[in-house]
Amino acid sequence: MKRRAGKVRGARCRAAFILAAAMALWAASCSNPGARVVAPEEHRTLLDEIRAREAVRAEDLDFFGAALAHASAHVRAAAARALGRLQAPGGAALLAAAAERPEESQAVLAEIGFALGQIHDPAALGTLETLLLHENERVRAAAVEAIGKLAPPFSRDPHAIIAPALSDGDWGVRSAAALACGRRGDARAIAPLADALDAAA
């Protein structure tokens, strides 16, 4: 019993360290969040409709699928946000398809990544791994944070995808990766998190 209790305490200490380190790194990046661009007046009606459907929990995938293909990046971003908040079944597949849109804007891709994390569908892991390779730091940060929110079972080990992002060249991406490690509570994250804290000191 004593040995088992010791193991439990040790696991809790490791989890506490991971979470504390993750939050310490994440907090430092919160002073410079990515700002969203205000949508032009001509799209207000459609944007209002997106918000209205979200408010009444209307999981109309045909409507949101069309919105994700709209010519306006503002509309596409709003549709991605709404799908994430609705956590609608089938929403992850729509977002994954939208992420493959040629020449999609960085702002929309970041919204897609964040929304996929809200839905928690492990099938989104491949899409998020691809977004993690994007040249834009906001997209990478949203992707790695979302990976930390996915629920099992996984087709691949999420830690193997998250860990390299702890040494990303951008501080915001490293912080998001730390937060993802903290959420997962994986003991393998202790060493890379300690290294990240040393580098940040």
Secondary structure by P-SEA (a helix, b strand, c coil): caaaaaaaaaaaaaaaaaaaaaaaaaaaacccccccccccccaaaaaaaaaaaaaaccccaaaaaaaaacccaaaaaaaaaaaaaacccaaaaaaaaaaacccccaaaaaaaaaaaaaaccccaaaaaaaaaacccaaaaaaaaaaaaaccccccccaaaaaaaacccccaaaaaaaaaaaaaaccccaaaaaaaaaaaac
